[in-house]
Amino acid sequence: MARSVNLRQDRQQRVHLLLHEQFISQQDFAEYAQVAASTVSNYVNCRPVDRIIFIKICEKLGVENWRDYADNSRHLNTNGHKSPKSVELTPSRVQNAVSNALEYPEGHVRVNSPFYIERTPIEQWCYEEITKPGALIRIKAPRQMGKSSLLVRTLYQAKERGDRVINLSLRKASASLFRDTNTFLKWFCASISRGLGLPANLDEYWELAEVMGGNLCCQDYFERYLLPEINQPITLALDEVDKVFEYPDISPDFFGLLRVIHEEAKQRTIWKQVRLVIAHSTEVYVPINLNQSPFNVGLPAELTDFTPEQILSLSQVYKLNWKEKQVLQLMEMVGGHPFLVRLALYYIARKDITLNKLLQTAPTTIGIYSTYLRNIESILENHPDLRAGMQELITNKEQAQLNNRTCSKLNALGLIKVVDGETIATCELYRQYFFK
């Protein structure tokens, strides 16, 4: 078998459609797939790509059979004839096929997916805010509640308006980059430069770092290089900024920089073209001067659980003939957690399991949530303080005394929530699985 593979030309339009539906740009997809942007460009433009990488890109795009996308025109079948090509999908047929196919609830929900449920009016607020010069949007919710999906939709609106968009997940930064502020800020600037297709000319702007400090060098880098070079509005999304909370030597400087960027836009024209969207799971438990924090300015967008009405609406998209009774039965086990709800509807719609069977097995090692629950269990095992805090809350909720840091992290995992001033376990699924 050939080591390099080309995308079939009659599949190129389908690939462009998949990219457009799920990602802001080729760069965004390259970061998601963890391959070079130049490799993605080669793939999309039907140029040779290493076979292993070709398969990986197909998988990340959701292509089930990579061989159907590989150009085998140079290879003959056993009868000595060229392998027949599949019938090309026209855009309308592709759209119908994509819209009607069930989507496994993993990662963000693509922009035009019928399986995305709007939590009105949050989306509209974000779409309106991102049009404003110097905008700052703060998206907050526990894990797998839909932060990335809302973030991607907000970026899509910015891109449609003509902004350059950068989607940067801070979880992708290796631990070594957090050893000091200058190192981290250099990575931050280099990542944005790369996303904009510009060389990272860092040395010139960090010559006076010891005198000026990393924040001023970073501002200088934006003012004298990045912003003049692109000369158009830029929307910068920072996903999973919680990562920075773990490094108290860096967090005050970095968050102070984000606050300065937002404040500068109120006074200086060059900064008006920068919009910020930050997404995080936890409450801010690191000490930050209120005047230097980006978490008390801008538009807050806090995602909540699905309501019974929203779950009923989503069940109809999955073509399930549900009534209020079935919705409430599911919610009694998993609450309105978007991922847990979508996973249940996905398997029921596929007829892999009935609702009754799902509810019986949900908090067990043979249920559909087993992998999800084991992942959370692994986190708790690695953080005994969190496990102890959760145990105390379940067994002694009347007198449970949890510190802010523990509460914040348990909330980020989606394990607890505050209702009418009382901290409780989010749903029955966790109570039954973790603390029988």
N, C-alpha and C positions, 0 to 999 in steps of 0.2 A: 504493500500500500504506500502511496506517495506520502512523503513527510509533510509537504505543504499542500494546502487546500484553498481553492477560490470559491467565493460565494457565487451561486448561479445568478446570472443576470435577470432571469425571470422571477427570482426571489428577492431582488433588490428592493422593489417597491414595498413588498410585505415587511422587510426588515426596517425600512424607513418608517412605516406605520407603527410597528412595535416600539421602536425607539421614541417616536413622537408621543405615543400614548402613555408611556411609562416613565419617561425621563425628560428633564429639562433640556439636555444637550448631550452630544457625544461624550463630552468631558464628564458630565454627571454620571453617565453609564459606565465610563471607563473606571471611575473611582469606585462605583458600586461593584463592578466585576473584578476589580483589582488587576487590571491589565493596562498597558500603556495606551494613551490616547491615540498615538500614531498607529498602533495595532488595530484599534477599533476603526480608525479611518480606512486602513487597508482592507479590513473585512467588509465594511459598508460599500467600498468602491470596487469590490470584486477583485482585489489584488491578493497575491498569495499570503496566507497566514499559516503558521505552524499548526499542524492537525490537532494537537492537544489543546492549543489555545482556541482554535476554531470551534471545537466541541464545547469548551467552557463558555464561550460567548453565546453560542446557541442556547445552552442550558439557562444562562442568566437572562436571556431574552424571553424564555418560556417556549422555545422551539422543542417539540417533543422528539422529532426524528432528524438529527443533524444531517444524516446522509441525504435526506431529501433536499437539503439546501447546498450541498457540496456539488461543485462542477465536475462531473465525471466524463465530460465530453472527450477527454483524451484517453479514457479507458474503455475497452471493449468488453462486452459480456461474453459468455461462453460460446455463443453462436457466431462471434466475430462481428457483431453489429454494435453500434453505439447504444448505450443504455437509454431507454426512453425517458423523456422528461415528464414530470407531473404537469397536470393542467394548471396554468397560472391562475392565481386568485386575483380577481379584479378588486379595486378598493372597496366597492359596495359589498361584494361577497365576503371580503376579509372583515369588514366592519360588522356585518351580521354575525359572522362566525365568532368573532371576539366578544361581541355584546351578549350572545346567547350562551357562551361557554361558562361553566362554573369556574370560579377563581378560588384557589386555595388561599386562605387568609395568611399570607406571609409578606413581610415588608410593607411598603406603602401601597395604598390602593391607587391604581393608575388614574390619570386625570379625568378621563371620560367614562370611567367604569360605572355601570348601573348598580354596582354593589356598594358604592359609597353613599353613606347616609349623612346628610347635612344636619348639623346641630345649630340650626338657625337661632339667632342671627350672627353667630360667631364668624362664619365664612365671609359674609357680606362685610362685616366690620373690617376684617383683614384685607379684603380686596380693595376697599375704599382707602384704608390707611396707607397701603403700600404705594399709592399714587402721590402721597404728600412728600415734599422735599424734606430730607433728613428724618424720615419716619423710623420708628423703632417699635417692633411688634414682639411681645413676649408670649410664646406658646408654652403652656405648662400642663402637664398631665402625667399620671403614672405610666409605667412601661406598657406598650402595646395598646394604648388608648386612642391612637390616631394622630399623634403629633406630626410624624413625618408626612402623613397623607395631607394634612392641612398645610404644612410647610411647602410641599411640592405644588399644591394648588395655588398658593400665594405667589410662589416663584413663577408659575406659569402665567399668572395675570401680569406680573412685572415684565416678563419676556414679551408677551403679546403687546405691551405698551412700548417696547423698544429698549428696555433696560438690558445691560449685560448682567447675567446672573451667575453667582457662585454659590454652590451648596457644599459646605465644609463640615464634616463630622469630626468633632474633637476626639472621638473614640479612636480615630485612625492614627492619632499621634502616639508614637511609641513612648514608653516611660522615660527613655533617655532624654527626650526633648523637654522634659519638665524639670531638669536639674537646676535651671536658673531662668530668670525672666528674659534675659537677652537671647538665650538659645531658643526659648519658646516663641518669642516674638519674631525671630528670624524665620522660624518654620511657618508661622502664621502668614508673614508677608510673602514668603516663597510660594506657599500653597495658593495664595490668591493670584500671584503673578502667573503661576502655571495655569490656573483656571482661565485666566484672561489671554493665554497664549503669548505671554511676555517673558523675556529672560529675567531671572531674579538678580538684579544688580544690587546686591546687598552691601557689599564692602564699602562702596562709596558713601552710603548713608549711615553706616555704623562706626565710622572712624572715631567719632567723638562720644561713643556710648558711655565710656567711663566718666565723662564730664556731664553729658546731657541726660543720660539714663535711657533705657530701652524704649519707654513710651514716647519720648520726644523724637527719637530716631525713627520710630514706626510712623508717627505723624508726618515727619519730614518725608519719609518714603512715599506715603500716599500723596502728599501735597505737591512734591516736586517731580514725582516720577509716574506713579500709577494713574492718578486722576487726569493729569494733562495728556498722558499717552493715549488713553482710551477716549477721552473727551466726550463722554456720554454718561447718563445715569447708570449706577451700578447697585444692584440689590444683592447684599451679602447675607446668606443664611448660615447660621452657626448652630448645628444640631448637637445635642447631648453635651451642653456646656457644663453639666454636672461633673464631668471629668475633672475640670479645673478646681472644683471644690476640694478635691483630695490633696491639693498642693497649696497649702496656706502661704508659702513663700512667693507664689506666683499670682494667686487669685486676686489680691487687692490691686496689683498693678494692671493686670489684664482687664478686669472688670472696670477699673477706673478709666482705661483707654476707651472701652466701648461707650462709657458715659460721656467722655470728652468728644468722641466722634458725633454723638447725638447732639450735644450742646453746641458744638462748633457750627452745626448746620443752621442754628438760629441766628448766627452773626456773620458768617462768612460764606460767600457764594460758592466757592469751590467745594465745600462740604455738603451743600444742599443736594448734590447729585448722589449722595450715599444713603441708601436705605438699609436698615438692619432688621433681620428676623432671627431671634434666638429662641431655641427650644430646650427645655430642661424638664426633668422628672421630679426633682426634689425641691423642697423649700430651701431657701438660702440659709444654711446653718454656719457659714463662715463669717467672721466679723468683717464688715465692710462699712466704711464711713457712708452715712446716708447721702451725703453730697457727692460721693464718688461711685455710687451704685447704679447700674443700669436696670435694676430690678424694681425700682419705684418710680420709673418714668415710662413714657410711651404707652402703647395700647396693650393691656393684659388680655390674653385669650386663653382661658382655662377650660379645657375639655372635660365634659362630664360623662357619666354613664348614659347608655341608650335608655330612653323611656319605653314603656310598654307599647306606645303608639309607634315609635320608631322601629322596634323589633318586629311588630306586626307588619309594618310596611316592608321591611327587609325580607321577611318570610315570603311575601308575595313576589319579590324579585326572584327568589329561589324557587318560585312556582309551588309553594307549599300551601295547602288549603287549611291554614291555621286560623283559629279563633283566639279570643282573649284567654281562654282556659289554657291552651298549650303555651302561650307566651308567659303566663304567670307561673306555670310549672317549671319552665326553663329558668326564669328569673329567680325562683326560690333557691335554685342550686347555684347559679353563676352570677346572679345580679344582672346588671346591665353592661357588664364589661364587654366592650366591642369585639375584642379578639375571641373571647370565650363564646360569645353569642354567634359570631360568624363561623367559628369552627364547628359548632353544633349544627347550624343550618346547612353547612357544606356537606357534612357526612349524612345527615338525614335526607337532603335533596338527592344525594347520590344513591340513596336506598341502601347504604352500608349498615345502617342501624336505625332502630325506631326510637322515638322520643323516650318511651318507657325504659327501654334497655339502656339508653344513654344515661338516664338519670340514676339507674341502678348501679352502673359501673363507673360513673364519672369520677368519684373520689378513690378509685382503686388503681392498681398497676396495670390493669387490662383495659381501662377506659380510654376514650379518645384524648383525654388530657394528660395521659401518663408522662409523655415526654416533657410537656410544659411544666408539670408539677415536679418532675425530677430535677429539672433545671433550677427551679426556685429552691428546692430542697438542698441542692448542692451549694447554692449561695448561702443559705442559712447555716449549713454545716461549716462553711469557711468563715462565718462571722457569728460566733457563739453569742455575742451580745444581742444580735438581732433575733436569733432563735429563742434566747431566754426572754426577751421582751415580748415576743409573740406568744410564747407559752404563758407568760404571766397575764397577758391581756385576755387570753381565752379562758384560763382557769380561775382567774381572780379579777375579773374586769371591774368590779366595784371599787377595789382598792389599788388597781394597777397604777404604778408610778413610772412612766417612761420619760426619759430625757428627750430634749428636742431633736438631737442628732438621730437617736434610734427611731423616733416617730417619723422623722423626715425620710429616712431610708426605707422603713417598712411601707410608708405611703408610696414611695417611688416604685417599689416592687408591686404595688397594687394590692397589698395584703390587708391594709387597714384604711379606714376613712373616718372622718369626723361628722357625726350627725347630731344636730341640736346640741353641740358642745360636748358630746360623748364620743370617745374613740372606740371603735368597734372593728371586728374582722369584716372584711369587705363582703364575703359571701359564704354560704354553707360549704361550698367545695373545699375551701381552705380549712375550715374547722374540722371537717370529717377526715381529710387526708393527712394533715400534719399533726393533729392533736386528738386522737381517738380516745 
